[in-house]
Amino acid sequence: MKQVHSIRFNFLMNFILTASSFVFPLITFPYVSRVLMPEGIGKVTFATSVISYFTMVAMLGVPTYGIRACAQVRDDKEKLSKVVQELMIINLVLTLICYVCLGISICTIDRFREDSDIIWISSLGILLNAVGVNWFYSAIEEYSYITFRSLIFKVLSVFLMFFCIKDQDDYPMYAVMTLVASSGSYVLNFIRLRKYIFFKRYPHYDFMPHIKAAMVFFAMTVATTVYTNLDTVMLGFMSGDAEVGYYNAAVKVKQILVSLVTSLGAVLLPRLSYYAQSDRREQFYRVVVKAMRIVFFLAIPLMVFFMMFAEEVILILSGEAYLAAVQPMQIIMPTLLFIGITNLLGLQIMVPMGQERLVVISVVAGGILDLILNAILIPNYGASGAAIGTLAAEGLVLVMQVVMLREVLRDMPRLQVWKVILATAVASIVVYYLQSMIQTSMLLVHIGIMACVFGVVYAGVAFILREAVLLEDILPGLRRR
């Protein structure tokens, strides 16, 4: 097997990958949202959210389980090939079943029938996810390949969006371009797979161990999807396309920030699984502590800054028609920190240690809470009600996972989060008083100045306090360049 890149390199590549999934929509969204208006954006978002459930069933937890399963045998091409084929067969059979169920749903559910064209277009993502085997390339830590081929399709989709979307009735084309950006590169994944595995028929395939193990991850995915996509689906049924459009605008920024905070965690799963399998506990815990410090260092200041400037960000990205998205964005922004921590506690500590069932318990509890709160709050508060449900769900998951891992966390070094909190508070105070002194009619310039000032003050205070991430990871990395 090829030489494995450093965690820092993998983190950089995966951050570029995950951030691009939201940066490119942010480039096009100010244009598309003004052309299609909240109703058009809401139709596509509703269809995408519906398809996410069918995709979730078709993948059966393999996107996470497959990383661990392949990472554990990545040094043996014969075993790796057999595992990949078994997982792909499982996904393809389930994909066929899901398409049958989707067809029945469209024929029997009036709300689905209204947007059947958009739903069928978005459904191509089910098949592309099944053959795209992104989990395999993550398991062998081929993040540079994943990143560069994905960027090509995203750049292509950007040009096509500006070229093809001209009026409010062009929302089907927006659905196509969204699909190209998110899943188009999966075709190349499948073609390139021959470079790494044998495509030959094995005399015996052993599916049940994979299905049993993947079901745990599937349950985890089901519960998580409840409070990431059910909000949109429930809004579509209970409040209409406009509220879906507002909510979509509110979570756009949160999603790209989450991608930054969780990028490190995503690249840690194969490495931590490898350490756990090899019983290299010292390396395991050293990596976990470093990752936890980075999450706090990034999540807290980002969360506070975007809560302070939510209105300006919404106006820049979507325009005055979406001002109703400001409050939902402010409500949902603390989930940036919650998700960052639970991503590490659950996927990067519990999963490699074989404690997947505890993760499932926590996310199921969060999903149930989100479902209940959505049913209560959405009829009266629309997008803000959905945001409250998500915030409460993520908070519950965090509390439960901290309690479950209290013995492990007690043995870890102190993270000294107070330094990050103090640096964030000082930067917030400086920016709060400075923004009234700087008058400019250009919102983008105003936000840019405020972001630069906030970042400089935050980094300066963190340096004075000798914050570990800044001194041990960021500054040494800059010096090496």
Secondary structure, DSSP 8 states (H G I E B T S, - for coil): ------HHHHHHHHHHHHHHHHHHHHHHHHHHHHHHHHHHHHHHHHHHHHHHHHHHHHHTTHHHHHHHHHHHTTT-HHHHHHHHHHHHHHHHHHHHHHHHHHHHHHHH-HHHHHTHHHHHHHTHHHHHHHHH-HHHHHHTT-HHHHHHHHHHHHHHHHHHHHHH--STT-HHHHHHHHHHHHHTTHHHHHHHGGGTS-----S----HHHHHHHHHHHHHHHHHHHHHHHHHHHHHHHT-HHHHHHHHHHHHHHHHHHHHHHHHHHHHHHHHHHHHHTT-HHHHHHHHHHHHHHHHHHHHHHHHHHHHTHHHHHHHHT-GGGGGGHHHHHHHTTHHHHHHHHIIIIIIIITTTT-HHHHHHHHHHHHHHHHHHHHHHHHHHHHHHHHHHHHHHHHHHHHHHHHHTHHHHHTS----HHHHHHHHHHHHHHHHHHHTT---S-HHHHHHHHHHHHHHHHHHHHHHTT-HHIIIIIHHHHHH-
